[in-house]
Amino acid sequence: MHLAYLAVSVILLGGVKEPVPQTIPQGVYNEKGCEQWKRNMEGAKRPLIDPGTSRPVLSQQFVCQPVDLDDLQKMPDRARKG
């Protein structure tokens, strides 16, 4: 098993009847690199308005999710086989 970490931004957008969550993959890192990415993002100035949707950003969370790279590489093959 070859372990890596998927960096993901989770954003909760307002501006409609109910909040809408968005998950945005940010890349694959080793554990130390993902933790550094997370610290950098948490320390960065956060926008009040999402530039892609022009909706208010209610909250943001930055996640480092462990993933098995060997398993990820097999996923496209499994999808093609149907």
C-alpha positions in Angstrom: 0.0 0.0 0.0 1.4 3.4 -1.1 -0.2 6.0 1.2 -0.6 9.7 0.1 -2.8 12.5 1.3 -5.6 14.2 -0.8 -5.9 17.9 0.0 -9.5 19.1 -0.2 -11.2 22.4 0.4 -14.7 22.2 1.8 -16.6 25.4 1.3 -20.2 26.2 2.5 -21.8 28.8 0.2 -24.9 30.9 1.1 -27.1 33.1 -1.0 -29.9 30.7 -1.7 -32.7 29.1 0.4 -30.3 26.7 2.0 -26.5 26.5 2.2 -24.7 24.6 -0.5 -21.5 22.7 0.3 -18.7 22.4 -2.3 -15.7 20.1 -2.2 -12.7 21.1 -4.3 -9.7 18.7 -4.6 -6.4 20.6 -4.3 -3.8 18.0 -5.0 -2.1 14.9 -3.6 0.8 15.3 -1.2 2.8 13.3 1.3 1.7 13.7 4.9 4.1 16.5 5.8 3.3 18.4 2.5 -0.5 18.1 3.1 -0.2 19.4 6.7 1.9 22.4 5.4 -0.8 23.1 2.7 -3.5 23.0 5.4 -1.6 25.4 7.7 -1.0 27.8 4.8 -4.6 27.8 3.8 -5.8 28.3 7.4 -3.5 31.2 7.7 -4.4 32.8 4.4 -6.9 35.7 4.0 -10.3 34.2 3.2 -12.7 35.7 0.6 -16.1 36.8 1.8 -17.5 36.1 -1.7 -16.8 33.0 -3.8 -15.2 34.4 -7.0 -16.6 31.5 -9.1 -20.3 31.9 -8.0 -20.4 35.4 -6.5 -22.1 33.9 -3.5 -21.2 34.5 0.2 -18.8 32.1 1.8 -20.3 31.0 5.1 -17.4 28.7 6.2 -14.3 27.0 4.9 -12.5 23.8 6.1 -9.3 22.3 4.8 -8.9 18.5 5.0 -6.0 16.1 4.4 -7.6 12.7 3.6 -5.3 9.6 3.5 -5.7 7.7 0.2 -4.1 4.5 -1.1 -2.4 5.5 -4.4 -2.4 1.9 -5.6 -6.1 1.7 -5.2 -6.6 5.1 -6.9 -4.6 3.9 -10.0 -6.9 0.9 -10.3 -10.1 2.9 -10.2 -10.1 4.0 -13.9 -9.5 0.3 -14.9 -12.5 -0.8 -12.9 -14.6 2.0 -14.3 -13.7 1.0 -17.9 -14.7 -2.6 -17.2 -18.1 -1.4 -16.1 
